[in-house]
Amino acid sequence: MSIPLGVVIRRVPGVTRWAKYVWKAVAVLPGAGDSHWKELRRDGDAVEFHAATLPLELFRSDTEAYLHGLSAKIPAVYVVMRESMTDNPLDIILVTASPYEAQDYADSGEELVEKVPMPEGLMAWVRDFVEAHHEDEEFIKRRRDKHRVDRKQDGIGDARIRQAADVYRAPGARKEQVH
């Protein structure tokens, strides 16, 4: 299942000389139409843009991650962005409700991942999806084999190399002749 989500990005002046602006994802708009960096609101130096509209896709295999996200103190949607090589300040890559997927993108270090509070209607939509498709996985503890492996000394040395002496010997000091 999927629903289009508009991504609202706020631009504020940077606080250092190296960063002219600071960009931050601040909201999502469920059911928004297409947009490309359309200015929504201006408050002094702060400007909010409807940067892009992307589909929020839900998958049956990720219901555990959605449950984890919904159980957070403030359920969130994660916006994955990357510095743009075009005229746009950022490329919006992905919108996801899975904190696990967001963590994967954050671990790469290539993308910026912003946590945006999930609107009530979107929260209900995700919850309905989870209730319809979630199946608890039963934990099965793995049992050890009762075979004793400590009695035999296999694996000492390399079987492909012939050795005339003990494998624990010190390396011999060879004298090489120089001609």
C-alpha positions in Angstrom: 0.0 0.0 0.0 1.2 3.5 -0.6 0.0 7.1 0.0 1.6 10.3 -1.4 3.4 12.4 1.2 4.5 16.0 0.6 7.7 16.9 2.4 8.0 20.3 4.0 11.6 21.6 4.3 12.5 24.7 6.4 15.5 26.9 5.5 17.0 29.2 8.1 20.2 31.2 8.0 23.3 29.4 9.1 25.1 30.3 12.2 28.7 30.0 10.8 30.4 31.5 7.8 30.8 28.0 6.3 27.0 27.2 6.2 24.9 29.9 4.5 21.7 28.0 5.3 20.5 25.2 7.5 17.9 22.9 5.9 15.5 20.7 8.0 12.5 18.5 7.3 9.7 19.8 9.5 6.5 18.2 8.4 4.7 15.9 5.9 1.5 16.5 4.1 -0.5 13.2 3.6 -2.3 13.1 0.2 -0.4 16.1 -1.2 -0.1 16.8 -4.9 3.1 17.1 -6.9 5.3 20.0 -6.0 8.9 21.0 -6.7 10.3 23.4 -4.1 7.2 25.6 -3.9 7.4 28.3 -1.2 4.7 27.7 1.4 5.4 30.2 4.2 8.0 33.0 5.0 8.6 34.2 8.6 11.5 36.6 8.6 14.5 34.7 7.5 12.9 31.3 7.9 11.3 29.9 4.7 9.3 26.7 4.4 9.1 24.9 1.1 6.9 22.0 -0.2 10.1 20.3 -1.6 8.7 17.2 -3.1 5.9 14.6 -2.9 7.0 11.0 -2.6 5.0 7.8 -2.0 5.1 6.3 1.5 5.0 2.6 0.8 4.1 0.0 3.4 5.2 -3.6 3.1 3.9 -6.7 4.8 7.4 -7.9 5.7 8.1 -4.7 7.6 5.2 -4.7 10.0 7.5 -5.3 13.0 9.4 -2.1 12.2 6.2 -0.1 11.8 5.0 -1.5 15.2 8.3 -0.4 16.8 7.9 3.1 15.3 4.3 3.4 16.4 5.2 2.5 20.0 7.6 5.4 20.2 6.8 8.3 22.5 6.2 10.4 19.4 5.6 8.2 16.3 7.5 9.6 13.3 8.0 9.4 9.6 11.6 9.5 8.4 12.7 11.7 5.4 15.9 10.7 3.7 17.7 13.5 1.8 20.9 14.0 0.0 22.9 17.0 -1.1 21.9 17.8 -4.7 24.1 18.1 -7.7 21.5 20.3 -9.5 20.0 23.7 -8.7 17.9 22.3 -5.8 19.5 22.5 -2.4 18.6 18.9 -1.5 17.2 15.8 -3.3 14.5 14.1 -1.3 15.1 10.4 -1.8 12.7 8.5 0.4 9.9 8.8 3.0 9.5 5.8 5.3 7.6 4.8 8.4 10.3 2.2 9.3 12.8 3.2 11.8 15.0 0.2 10.8 15.2 1.4 7.2 15.9 5.0 8.3 18.7 3.6 10.5 20.2 1.8 7.5 20.4 5.1 5.6 21.7 7.0 8.5 24.5 4.4 9.0 25.8 4.9 5.5 26.7 8.6 6.2 25.9 9.6 2.7 22.3 10.8 3.4 20.7 13.1 5.8 17.8 11.5 7.7 15.3 13.7 9.5 12.6 12.4 12.0 9.3 14.2 11.4 6.3 13.7 13.7 3.6 11.5 12.1 0.2 13.2 11.7 -2.8 11.5 13.5 -4.5 10.4 10.2 -1.3 8.9 8.9 -0.7 7.1 12.3 -4.2 5.6 12.0 -3.5 4.4 8.4 -0.2 2.8 9.4 -1.8 1.2 12.5 -4.6 -0.3 10.4 -2.1 -1.7 7.9 -0.1 -3.3 10.8 -3.2 -4.8 12.4 -4.3 -6.3 9.0 -0.9 -7.8 8.1 1.3 -8.4 11.2 2.1 -11.9 12.2 4.1 -12.5 15.4 7.2 -14.6 14.8 7.7 -17.3 17.4 11.2 -17.3 18.9 12.9 -20.7 18.6 16.0 -21.3 20.7 18.7 -23.1 18.9 20.0 -26.3 20.6 23.6 -27.2 20.7 24.9 -30.5 19.4 26.0 -32.9 22.2 29.0 -34.0 20.1 32.3 -33.5 22.0 34.8 -31.6 19.8 37.5 -31.1 22.4 39.0 -34.6 22.3 40.8 -34.5 19.0 43.3 -32.0 17.7 42.1 -31.5 14.2 43.1 -28.4 12.3 46.6 -28.0 13.6 48.8 -26.9 10.8 47.9 -27.2 7.1 47.3 -30.8 6.0 48.5 -29.9 2.5 52.0 -29.1 3.7 54.3 -31.9 4.7 56.0 -31.4 8.1 58.7 -33.6 9.4 58.7 -32.2 12.9 56.3 -30.9 15.5 53.9 -28.3 14.2 54.6 -26.2 17.3 58.3 -25.9 16.6 60.0 -22.5 16.5 60.9 -21.3 13.0 64.4 -22.4 12.2 67.1 -19.9 11.7 68.3 -20.5 8.1 71.5 -19.0 6.9 71.3 -17.9 3.4 74.5 -17.8 1.4 75.2 -14.7 -0.6 77.2 -15.2 -3.8 
